Amino acid sequence: MDRIKVVSKTESLCPVCMRKIDAQIFTRGNKAYMDKYCPEHGSFRVITWKGRISIQNWVRDKERAYIKKPSTPVDKGCPFDCGLCSGHRQHTCTALIEVTERCNLHCAYCFANSNAAKGEDPSLERIKLQYESVMKASGKCNIQLSGGEPTVRDDLPEIIRMGTALGFAFIQVNTNGIRLGEDENYVKELKAAGLSSIYLQFDGTSDLIYKKLRGKELLKVKKAAVDNCKKHGIGIVLVPTLVPGVNTGNIGEIIDFALEHAPAVRGVHFQPVSYFGRVPNIPSDEDRITLPEVMEEIERQTGGRIKTQSLKPPGCENALCSFHGSYLVDDRKKLISVTNRSCCCSNEKAEEGAVKAKEYVSRNWSYPIEGSMKDKQDPGKISDWDKILYRINKNTFSISAMAFQDVWNLDLERLRDCCIHVVSPDGRLIPFCIYNITDSEGRYLYRR
């Protein structure tokens, strides 16, 4: 029988009453679990890691970054004082501003539990205050406009222009792509307003997948959205929600689709399913897929063309939250790994990781900048270095994943290192997972 070894001690929440309780992470064989106990509601155990990659070898030490201008005082303690408070340990890399709660789909899984009749959208004045709150607290970080489905707003181009005018250079829209596939003129307006990238819900290459996860066949309109964004120079990141038994066997085909549409498609960002917001059931371990399993499936389903060794822990957020790999795409649509592993054993600074993460996303998830070559009227003035930089920029591709936490596997040590923050209606910055977290009955801690 495999020996049990405690890896770390932390704190979590009870899935029933959401009181803060002690928790520990332990390994048994090639699996890691979280164990926690609530005096009122009993014991809970959930898998957090599974595969050949050792959790101990994956975790890296970092010198923490702390909030220089906390917006909320520490009163009840993490996670009940988010705003950010002085106990948080990472700056904002991406700030999410939710511009609507309405949506033109009713998906089986939804962080925001959005639907078509969610009431009035926030005003432009309130959105401007949210932009200003981000600038005051975090400076010129990356912005993601989210929802709900942001493209249900006709004035989304105006919201984008507002952000660029305030100094935010990288603005991305998180979208299901329906309107982008059906309304090319709207795509043109978004580009003219300054949109850098779309974060496109893309769960697979089969309509059976979309029927199960999103309630309708969507592959044709997703492809049309990719074509329209490519035509108007908007970078695309494909974002599959991975659900065991639905699309975890489609990982390789999703990557192949992305490469076929590179360089407009800048990468694939996988999201192992998390159980908060609207979910169909209380999860078992079989309902989850962990980060090492995703990495192993990427290698297996690409026939070894992408190795797990080319994927590394993040330099910004907690190591257990994500992985990423950087590549160049050659003329035959083959990937050449350029992932920098030099920092894996050094004493990394979280603040430096945040700066690098912001720069990486804004540079590599935007559409390739062709103007740098086209603007040089005299071919003789185009240096070899210009050509090299353009080729690198054009052919960059990323594969990454983010494992969001739910109330069952919430690790407050991870939460304190979060760099993806939702801007609440009153302007506070709240880590994504805790903003969206719900108890076993679907009740939110922070949202609404």
N, C-alpha and C positions, 0 to 999 in steps of 0.2 A: 504493500500500500504506500502511495506517495506521502512523503513527509510534509507536514504543514509548517510554513514559515511566515511569521508576521513581517510584512514589508514596511508598513507605516501605520501610525495612529493619527486620526484626524477627527473631524466632527461632521455631522450630517443633519438631516431633518427626518422626523418621523413622517412616513407617507400618509398617515391618517390625520394627525393633529398638527403637523408641521412644527412641533417643538424641536429645539436644538438638542441633539443627543450625540454621545460619543460613538465613534466608529473606528474600525480598523480594516486595513487591506492585508490579506494574506494570500500566499501562493500554495497551490497543491498541484504538483506536476507542471504542466505547461499552461495552467490557468491561474488567474488571480480573481479573488472575490472580495466584496465589501460585506462585512458583518456589522450590524448595529442593533441596538435594543432600546425600545421605548418602555418605560415602566407601566404605561397604560395600555399600549397596543402590542407589546411583545417584540419578538425578534424578526429581523429581516435580513436576507442574504441575496446578493445579486452578483452575477459575473461582471467583471470589468476589463478583463484582458485574457486573450486565449491565442496561443500559437507558438511557433518556434522562437520568436523574438522574445528574449527575456525582459520582463518589466524592469528588473533591477539594472540591466545593461542599457535600457532605453532612457531611463531618467537621467537628467543632467543637472549639475549644480549651477545656480545662477546667483549673482549678486542682485538682490531685489531692488526694484524702483518704487519709491513712495510718492504719494500725491502731494505736490507742493502747495496747492491751494484747495484743500478739501472743502466740499460744499455742504456736507452734513456732519454734525458732531457724532461721536461714538456714545451711544446711550444703551441700547439693548444688546449691542454686539453683532458681529457678522452672523447671518446675512440680513439683519433687520434695519441697518442704518445706511443703506446704499444711497450714494448721491453724487460723487464718490466720497467715502469717509477716509480718515487718515490711516485706517488699517489696510486699505487696499494697496497692492504691490506692483501695479503696472499701469502705465499711461494708456490713453486711448489711441489705438491704431485706426479702427473704423468706428464711426458713430452712426447709428441707425436712426433715421427720422421717419416715423410712420405717418404717411400723408393721408391715409384713409384706413377705415376698418372694413370697407365694402370689398367684395370680391365677385368675379364672374364665374367662379367655380365653387364647388362644395366638396373639398377633398376629404378623404378618410383620415388624413393626418394634417394638422394645421396648428402651428405655434399659437397663432392669434385667434383661433376659432372664428375666422371671418366668414361672412356670408353677404348676400346681395342687399340685405335690409338692415345694415348696421347703423343707420342714422347719419347725421351730418358730418361732413369732412371737416378737419381742422382748417381754420382760416389761414390766409396767407400771412396775416399779422402774427399769428401764433407760431407758424412755421419759421418766420423770420426770427422770432425770439428764441426758438430752439437752435437755429443756426448760430445765433449770437452767443447763446449759452455754451455751445461746443467750442467756439473760438476763444471765449474767455477762459474756459477750463482747460482746454487741450490744444489750442492753437490750430494750425492748418493740418488737421488729420484728414484721412479719407472719409468720404460721406457715402452712405448707402441709403437711398430712398426706398422705403419698404411699406408694408401694409399688413393686412389687406393686399389688394392688387393695385399698385400705384397708377397703372395705365387706365383705370376707370376714370381718372381725373383728366378733363380736357385741358386744364391749366398746368399740367405737369411741366411743359416747357418753361413756363413762367417761374415755377418753383426751382428748376435747374438754373435758370438765369440768375435768380436771386442768390443762390449759393455761390455761383462763380463770381458774381459782383462783390460778395463779401470776402472773397479770397480763397475759396476752396477749389483747388485745381483738379482734383479727381472726384467726380460724382458718378456713382453707379446706381442703376435701378434694378431692384430685385423683382422679377416678373415671371409670370407663367407664359408670357410670349404670345398670348392669343391676339391681342390688339396689334402687336408688332407684326404678326404674320398676316393680318387682315387689312391693315391700314398703312400702306407704305408712306403716304404723305405725313402721317403722325410720326413715323420713324425719322423722316427728313427734318421735321420740326424739332425733335429731341436732339438730333445732332447739331442743328444750328444753334440751339440754346446752350450747348456746351457739354452734352452728355459724353462721358468717357467710355462707359462700359455697361453691358447688361449682365446680370447674374441670372442666367436663364434656367428655370426649373426644367430639367431634362432627365426623366427617370428611366429612359431606355429607348430601344430601337424597335419596339413592338407595341402595337395598339392594345394588346392584351394587358400590358403593364399599366398603361394609362387608364384603362377601364377599371382596374382594380384599385389603383391609388387615387385617381382624380375623377372617376365617375363617367368618363367619356373618352372617345378616341381623339387623340390630340397630335399624333406624330406628324401629320401633314402640315398642320399650322405651325408646329415647332420648326420644321424644316423651312417653311416660308419666312418665319421670324429670323432665322439664321441668314437666309438669302438677303432679306431686306436690310439687316444690320450690316452685312458685308458690303452691300451696294453703297451704303451711305457712310461707311468708315467708322462703325461703332464696334469696339472690341467685345467679344462674347466669351463668357465663362459658363460651361455647362455644369449644372448642379443637380446630380442625382441623389434623391433620398433612397438609401439602400434598406430594403425590407426583406428579411429572410423569407424564402418561399415565393417571392414575387419577382425580384430583379437582381438578386445577388449573383445569378449566373449570367448576367448580361453585361458585366463590368468590362470585359475585353471588347465587346462590340461597341459600347459607348465610347471607349478610347479610340477605336478605329474610326468611328463617325467623326469624332473631334479632329483627328489627324487629316481626314479627307477634306475637312473644311478649314484647316489652318491655311494661312495665318490669321484669318478673321476670328476663328475660334482660338483663344489664347491658352486654353487649358481646361482641365476637368477638376472639379472640387466636390469630392464625394462627402455625403453626410449620412453616416450610419443612423438609422431611425432612433429618435428619442421619444419618450412617452410623456409628453406634456401638451397642454392645450387640448385640441380635439384628437382623441385616439380611440380606436375601436375596442380596446380591451386592456385590462391590467396585464402587463407583460410577464412572460416566463423567460428563463434564460435562452430558450430556443427562439424567442422572438427578437433576439439581439444579435448584432454582428459587431465585433470589437475591431479596433484599429489594426492590430497585427493580422487578423483574419482578412481584412480588406487588402493589406499589403501583399499577403500571400496569394490572394485571389488575383490581384493585378499581375503578379509574375506568372501564375499558372495560366490565366486566361489570355495572356499575350504571348504564350509559348516561350517565355523566358526572354522576350525582347526587352522587357522592363524588369529589372532585378530589384528585389527588396533592398539590396545594398545601396541603390541609388535614391532611396527615400530616407529622410532624416527627421529627427525631432525639431520642433520649432525653436527659434531663438527669442521669440517674443512671449507667447503665452506659456502656460504650464506644459511640460513635455508630454503629459498624458492626455492632452486635449487634441493633438493634431500630428500630422506628418506632412512633408512636402518634398518634391523633387523638381529640379530644374533641368531642362533639356534644350537642345537645338534640334530642329527638324531639318533633315537633309533633303536633297532633291527627290529622293525615292520615298519620302514620308516616313523615314526611319528616325528613331530618336537616339540622340547622342547625349549621354548624361554629362551635365556640367555642375552637378550638385557639389557645393563646397563643404567638405566635412572637416576642415581644419580646426574648427572651434569646438568640436565635440568633447574634447578632454580638457579644455581650458576653463578658467574661472570666468564665465561669461557675465556680462552686465546686462540685466533685463532692459535697462533704459536704451542701451545701444541696439538691442534686439528689436525694440519697438520702432526705432528710427529706420532700421534696415527693412523691417516688415512693411512699413508705410511706403518706403521708396520702391520696394520690390513690386507691391501690388499696383501702385500707380503707374509704374513704368511698364510692367509686363502684362497687365490685364487691359491696357488700352490698345486701340488699334495701331498697327505699325505706322510710324511717322514717315510717310513717303515724301513729304514736302522738302525734307532736308536734302534729297537728291534732285527732285524736280526743280527746286528754286535756283539751282546753279545752272544758269543758261549756257555757260561755256563749259563743255565737257572736259576741257583741259584743266579746269579749276577743281574738278572732283578728284580729291586725293585718294590714295589707297586706303588711308585711315577712314575717310568718309565711307568708302565702300564696305569696309569691315564693320563699322558701327551700324550701318544700315542693314547689312545682312544679319548681324546678331539680333538687332531689334526686330526685324521681320520674322526671324525663324525661332524666336524664343517660345517655349511651351512649358506649361507646368502641370504636374499631377499632384493633388493634395487632398486632404480630408480633414474634417473637423467633427469631433465626437462631442456633441452637446450633452449636457447633463440633465437628468430629470430627478424627480424627488426620490426615486428608488436608489440611484447611484450617486447622488450629490456628494461631492467631496469639497469641503470648504477651503482646503488648502489649494485646490485647483481654482476655485472661484476667486480667491484673492489675487490670483495671477491673471485674471481675464483682461483682454485688451479690446474686446468687441462689446461696445456699450450702447444700449438703447437710450435715446433721449426721451425722458418722460414728458408728458404734457406741460409740467411746470419747469422743465429745463434741467432736471437732475440727470446725471449719467449713471445708468444702472447696468451691471453686467448682464449680458444677453440671457444666460441660462436662468438666473434668478428672477429676471423680469418676466420671463415666460413660464416659470415653474408653476405647476398645479399639484394639488393633493390628489389622493386616490379617487376623489369624487369630481375632479375637474375644476376645483376652485383655485383661483389665482392668488398668489401672495402679493404681487405688485401691480400687475396689469389691471387697468380700470379701477 
